[in-house]
Amino acid sequence: MSETHTVKVRDRATGKQYTLKVPEDRYILHTAEQQGVELPFSCRNGACTTCAVKVVSGDIYQPEAVGLSLELRRQGYALLCVSYARSDLEVETQDEDEVYELQFGRYFAKGRVKAGLPLDED
């Protein structure tokens, strides 16, 4: 039996705050949906930034977050669709375009991408 953590999610777009009970072995987004909480998402496989959050406190594990650079992960960003709570957590949803710009803005229109995605440079 896995441990369960309390995850507080503040939705910046709506101003609402949700408190979830999330098993350590379940994705946070999927668990939120099972508990009737609708949060932003798109791809469900860690490849885009629609479900991006900023971790306010706590420990999150996201080994499949391929759509988020290591640098942004180090800065506390996470993708809820492929994230597991490793402690009680507090997170805040982010504007998808802001996260995308943080991640890719320095590359586009500057001719710095040689091959593949800029994420490969981490």
Secondary structure, DSSP 8 states (H G I E B T S, - for coil): ---EEEEEEE-TTT--EEEEEEETTS-HHHHHHHTT-----SSSSSSSSTTEEEEEES-EE-TT-TTS-HHHHHTTEEEGGG-EESSSEEEEE--HHHHHHHHHTTTTTTT---SS-GGGG-
